[in-house]
Structure formats: C-alpha cells, structure tokens
Amino acid sequence: MNLRLNTLAKMVDSGSRVADIGTDHAYLPIELVKNGKIDFAIASDVAAGPLENAKTDIAEAGLSAKIETRLGNGLETVTHQDQIDTVVIAGMGGKLMVDILDAAWSKEYQFDTLVLEPNIGEAGVRNWLMMHNYQIMDERLIAEAGHTYELIKAKLTDTKHDLSEKEIFFGPFILQEKNPVFYQKWEGQLTYNQKLLQNLNKAKKKDEDRINEVNHHIKLIEEEINHDLK
C-alpha cells in the first residue's frame, strides 16, 4: 500500500466495522483485516469493473468471509443490519463526498467515525462536519507522487464544534502543525489563485463575486504562509 492508504489505515480505530466507499481494489479493508485491526468490512463501489477487481483481490487474500463487496451509489450499499460504525471515503471531490454523506444523513444513517480524504473542496467537507456535530479528531497533510492529500478523521458528538474560517479553510490540526507539505501546497495554491485572478479580471464580463472570493482566498493564504516568515 502507498503512503496515502497507509495513513488512512492508521486513522481507523481497532475493532471498527468499516465501510470503504469508492474502494480502490479493496486495498484498505484487506490491509485492515489482514493486520487484525478489524474483523469486518464492506468494500463498495459504484462501478462494476473496479468492484470485480476488489472481489478478486479479496479472494486472493483469503478474506472473502470478512470483506463483502457491494455494488451501488455511495452509502446506499450499507444497511442498519451491517452495524457499520466507521465510514472511509477517499479519493473523490469534496462536493461529491458531502452529497454522499447528506444522502445518508437524510435517511437517518449516521456513523460514529468518518475517515475522509477529499482530493478537492476540503473546506466544504469540514464545514459539513461542523454543521452535523462532528468533531475533527485528527488530520494529516501528506505529499505523494506529486500530489498533496488532506486526510480528516471526525467523530459524531452531541454538540456543534465551531471552527474558525481559517480552520475550515486549512484544517485545524494541519494549521497547528504546518509541516513542510503545508507550505508546498499553499505556495502552489497561491500562485494558482493569483493567475486565476488575472484571468478573471481580463474577462469582458467580470464575475465580481468570484473575483472577491479569489481575492479573499489569496489574502487568507498570504497571511498564513507569510506569518511565519516575519
């Protein structure tokens, strides 16, 4: 397994019943069961091809009795009878992730622990967690094969845990740690947003709302990456 999946595996609590949504060859549930960290997992995917690959890999690992494959959209593949307490969703956009979580929430499917790795739109995911009484317990910002990944672990509570705008944008634990990947990621994002702003300002019909939003993002990023250089 690569660094990203290994880090996700470390964020899963021992003894959990896991649903891996959008499973990647079922690498994560196979690793968790093989190492004795969990005894049961659902490997779920919306596409039949990847799910067949997962099924083959599970069988080859001799774990078909402990890992079930399910074909379907998002968390629709999970039932109350499964007694799933931990949901892992990794490698998809934050908006799609929120849509999946929202669809389950509207049907009163709530899960104790979420381990999430959005590849874009992380702030939207954190905002959803905050608005649904999840408390972020751990975050990791890692770099691998030319990409940066934000991994978020959250637990359902009885109260709302307010985050500041910067904590939603950067991540409360990531902001606290500010590892070298933080600067690598946000210096790149600063350049991207500055170019985007130039293009938006060149447009014949200017989108003022978008310009203001990008300007605000630039200000947030500059404040954080320049703060430590003073």
N, C-alpha and C positions, 0 to 999 in steps of 0.2 A: 504493500500500500504506500501511496505517496504521503508527503508531509500534511497536506490538507486533510485527507481522510484519517490519518493517524491522530491528528489534533482533534478532529470531530469525535473519534472513538474515545479519547481521553475525557471528553466533556460529558459522556454518557455515564450515568450512575450505575454502579454494580447492582445486579438483581432487577433491573428495569425490564419492562415488556415494551419492546420498541417497534414502531412503525417507521420504516425508511421510505419516504415518499419521493418518487423520481429516482429509484435505486440505480446505482451505477455498477452493473454486473453483480450486485449484492455484495460488493467487497466489504462494505462497512458491517452489515449484520454477520457475515461469515467470520470476520475478524473478531467481533464481539463474542460470538458463541464459541468459536474455536479457543479463545483465551479464557473461557469460563466466566466472563464478565456478566453475560446474560444467558438465559435459557430459552427464550422465545422471541422471535421477530417476524414481522411481516415485511416483505420486500415488494413494494408496489410501484407500478409504472403505468403511464397512460398509453404507451406504445408496446405492441405485441413483440416486436423484434428484440429490443433490449431486455424485455421480461423473459423471453426464451433463453437469452444468454445468461441471465441471472439464474434461471432454473437449472441450466447445465452446470454452472459453476457451483451451485449449492449441492447438487447431486454428486459432483466430483469431490467435494469436500466431505461428503457423507453426512450432510446436515439437513436432509430433506424433512426429517421428523421434527426439527426445531425451527426451521425457517420456512414460512409459507409465502408463495408468490401470489400476488393478486393483480389482475388487470383492471384498470379503471382510473378515473379522474380524481386527482388529489386525495383527500381523506374520505372520499365516498367508499373506498375499499375497506375501511375499518368499521367494525360493528362494536356495540357496547359489550357483547359477549367476549370479544378479544381481550378486554381489560387492559388495553394499551395505556400506559402512563407517560411514555416518552415518545415524542414525535421528532424525527430528524428530517429536515428539508434542506437540501444543499444543491448549489449549482444552478439556481434559476433566478430570474429577476425578482426584486423585492415586491413589485406590484402583483405579480402572479402569486407569490408566496402569501401576501396579505389576502388576496382573493380566495385562496385555498383555506386559509385559517378562518376567514369570515364566513365562508360557506359552511364549514363545520360548526362554528360558533352559533350560527343562526338555527342549526338543528340540535342545539344544546350538547354538542360534542366539545368538551373542554378537557384539556390534557394537563397534567401536573407540570410536566417539563417539556420545554421546546429547545431543540438544538438546531440553530438556523445558520445557513451560510448563503446570504443573498449575493449575487455577483454584480448587482447594481441596485440602487434605490434602498440602501441600508437605513437611511433616516426614516423612510416611510415604515419600515419594519419595526424600528424602535418606537416610533410613535404609536403604532398599533398595539405593541406590547404594553406600553404605558396606559393607553386608554382601556385596556382589557385586564388591568390589575396584575399584570406580570411584572415581576421584579427581575431585572438583569443581574445574574449572579456571577457571570464570567464572560470575558470577551478576549479574543485573540486576533491580532493582526499579523498575518504571515505573508511571505513572498515565496512564490514557487513558479518556475518556468516562465518568468517574465510577467507574471500576474500577481496582484495583491488580493488577499482574501480576508474578509472580516467574518469571524465566527462568533456567534452570540448564543449564550445559554441563559434561559429565563425560566423562572418558576412562578406558578399561579399562586396568588395570595388573596386575602380578603379586602385589601385596600389598594388604592392607587399610589404608585410610587412616582412622584413627579420628577421629570428630568428637565434640565435647562435646555435652551435652544442648542447650545454647543454640545451638550451631552447627547442630544438626539442626532445631531449632525455628524459628530466624530465618534461617539460611543463613550460612555462614562469611564470604563476601565481602560480603553485604548487611549483616551485623553490623559488619564492619570499616568500611564506607563510611558507613552511617547517613545516607543522603541525606534531604531533606525528606519524600519519599514514605514513608520508614520510619516517621516519627512520625505522619504522616497515617493510615497503615494501622493501626499498633498502638494508637494512641489510640482509633480506631474499634473495634478488636478488644477492647480493654479494656472499653469501655462495653458491648459485646455480651456479653462473658463475665460482667460484673457483673450484668446483667439476667437472664442465664441462671441464674446462681447464686441470685438471688432467687426465680425461678420453681421451681427445683429444691427449694429449702428450703420452699416453700409446699405442695409436693405431699404428699398424705395418706400415701403410701408413699414414703419417701425412698430414692433411689438413692445410697447413701453413696459407692460407688466413683466414680460420675460427679461427685458433689459435690467429692470430694477432687481429682479430675482438674482440674476447672474452677478450684478454689482454687489449685492448683499453677500452672496457666496464668496466672492473674491475677498471682501472685507473680513469675513469670518476666518478664511484660510490664512490670509496675510497676518492677522492678529495672532493666530496660533503658531505659525511656523517662524514668525519674526520675534515673537515674545521671548523665546529662549536665546536669541542671538544678541539681545541687549546686554 
